[in-house]
């Protein structure tokens, strides 16, 4: 195990041991990984060479996307949900898509973020997709790293992670797999790191350096091999917002993408 990692061992009921491997937040998985793209949001405005505010779709539930709801200040990116009328909707939200790719095929993406106050009842998400959806990019895989406060059964501690495909005129949209994981505390109370590794036919998802899901995607290798844009969004998927807690902020501290120095790293190389 790399010196930047530490392994903790817990005794569970029935005498079973659980090993959790934690990676120091903000550090590369090991010296075998090289930083290839990052944004620390240290300036006073959005770097438009890295990001586009063009929306993949114009509205989400009761929200309309408003590019003025995207702010960079005091060392972080902020996406805001607000109560205001726009395009026939009573609330505004934000959508931000990277111009750069998570290249896949031995990549590791890490985002440090603080989710929106759960009391506002607004969904915010970290995900990968590339807009516009094109036939040449079929099956247009979508990787939802985390959708926060999604649906009526959402919990402030809950991470929902989902894999989709959106083929253009080649078949219906499908949800291929999903998992639900509960953190130890509400994810809106502090910053947490969200990680995605794409290698050797698998997607590995991490919360604060601890792997909570490994998805075998050999049946749709594009989940690993196809370059994808990174998207941050505030969505209307949670139902009616609670006006008393608006405006509310989804805050991102940094984005870092690493590439393994071996283009086909062996399983467990982190």
N, C-alpha and C positions, 0 to 999 in steps of 0.2 A: 504494500500500500504506500502511495506517495506520502511524503512528509507533510504535505498541505492538507491531508485528509486525516480524520480521526474516526475510529470505530468504537461505538458504545455497545455494550451487551446488556440485555435486560432479561431477567428471569420471569417467564410467564407462568400462569397456572398450568398444571399437568407436567411441570418440570421441563418445559421447552424453553430454549434460549432463542431470543430474537436479536439479530445483529443489525444495527442501523449504521450506515456509513455516511458521515457528514462531510461536506466539502466547505471550506471556509468561504463565506459569501464574498463574491467579487473576484475570487482567484480562479485561474484556469483549472480544469479537472486534473491535469498533471503536466509535467514538463514536455510531454509528447504532443501537447496542443498549442497552436499558435493563434494569437489574436489577429483576426482578419478584418473586423469591422466593429466600430463602437460609436456610441453617442453618450456623452456624460451630461448633456444638457447644462453646460456650465456658462453658456452665454446669456444674452438678454432677449433672444428671438429664436424662432424655429429655423433650423438649418434646412432650407428648401432644396439644397442639393441632395439631401438624404431622405426628405419626407415630402409627401404630397397630401394636400387636404381635399383632393378630388374624391368624392364618395363613390363607393362601389354600388350604392343604392341610395335613393334620396331621403327616405324616412324609415323609422323603426318604431312600430307600434304608435304610441301617442307622441313621439318625438320627431322633430325635424333636425337634420344635422346643420350646424352653424359653425363655419370655420373660425369665427371670433371666439368660440368656446375653447380654443386651443391656445395655451399660453406657456411660454418658457420664462421662468423667473426664479431667482434664489436657488439655482442649482438643480432644478427639476422641471419636468414636463407636466403640465396640468391639463386634464380634460374635464370640462365642467358640464354638469346637468343643471338646467335653469328653468324656471317657470316664466315663459314668455311665448308670445304667439308668432309663429313663422310657418309659412306654406300650409296654412289651415290646421296646424297642430298647436296644442296648448303648451308644449314644452320643447326645449331645444337640448341637443346633445352634441357629440363630437365624434368624428371619424378621421383617423390618420393612418395612412399606408406608407410603408417605406418604399423608397426607390431602389434600395439595395436588396439583395437576396440573402436568405439563409440558404447556403448552397446545397445542404444535404450531403449524403455520401461521406459520412464521417465528420459531421458538424455538431457543435454544441452551442445552443443559444441560451443566454441568461439575461433575465430582466429582473431588476429590483423595483418593486412597486408597492404602493399602499392603496388598498381598495377603497372605494367610495363608502362613506358612512352608511351602514346597512339600514339604518332607520329611515333613510330617504327612499328605500325600496326602488332602487334603480340598478339595472344590470350593467356591469362593465366587464370588458373582456380583453384578453391577450390571445391573439390567434394568428394563423398563417393562411394566406390565400393570395392570389394574384388577380387583380382586376384590370381590364374586363375579362370575364370568363370566355375562353376561346376554344373552338373545336381543335385547334392545333395543340392545345394544352390539356386535352382530355386525358384523364378523367377529372381534371381540375380539383385535385385533392385539397381538402380544408382540414387543418389541424387546430382545433380549439384547445389551447393549452390550459386556459382557465376561463370559465364564464361564471361570474360572481353574481349572486342573488338572481339566479335564473329560475323562474317558475314559482308556483305557490308553495312548494315544499322546501324552498331554499333556506339555508342556515348561514349566519355570518361566519361560521367556521368552515364552510363547505367549499371544496374545489371540485368543480365539474369539468371533466376533460372528455372531449368527443372527437371522433374521426368521421369525416363526411367525404362524399365525392359528388361532383356536380358536372356530369358529362353533358356536352352540348349536342343535342340531337342524336345521341348515341345510347340513351337510356335514362331512367329516372334518377332524380336525386336520391341518395341513400345515406342513412347513418350506419356506418360500418361497425362501430364499437364505441363504448363510452365507459367511464368509471367515475365514481364519486369517492372523494377522500376528505376526511375531516382533520383539520389542523387542531392544535391544542388550544388556540385562542382565536377570537374574531380576526379575520384577515384585514379588517379596516382599522384595527387599533395601532398597527405599526407597519413598517416596511418589511416585506418578505421577498425572498428570491425564488423565481420560477424558472426552471430549467427544462430544456428539451434537447435530447441527444438523438440524432438520426444516423444510424450506422448498422451494418451487418444484418439488414432485413428487419430491424426492430426500431421502435420508438421508445425512448425511456424518458419518463417524466419525473421531475424532482421538485420538492418544496423545501426550501432552506437547506439544500444539499442532500436531502434524504429521498431516495427513490421510492415513489409510491405506486408506479405502474410501469410495466414493461409490456408493450403490445407487439406481437408478432404480425408483421404486415407483408409477409411474403406473397400473400394472395393479391396484394396491390402494391407492388414495389415502388410505385411513384411516390408514396408517402415518404420514402427515404431518399429516392434518387432525384426527384424533380425539385429544382430551385423554387422557393416560395418567398413572397414578400411577408413582412411582419406588419400586423395591424393592431392598433389600439382603438377601442371604440366604447362608447357609452350608448346603451341600447334600451329599447322600450319593452324588453322581454319579461320584466318582473311584475307587470300589472300597473296599477295606478300608483304614481309617486306620492309621497307624503310631503305636501308643500312646506310644512313647517321646517323641514330639514334641507330645503333648497335655498340657494345653490349648494351643490355638493361637488366634491372634487375627487377625481381619480388621478393619482399622482405617481409618476414614474421617475425614478432616480437615475437609472442608466440602462442601456442596452449594450450587450457585448456578444459577439459571435466569434467562436473559435473553430479552427479546422485542424483535424488530426494530421500530423505530419506524415503518417502512413495513410494513403487514400482508402484503404480497406482495413481499418483497425479490427483486431480480433475482439470477440465478445468479452466484456469485462475489462477492456483496456483503460477505462477511466481510473 
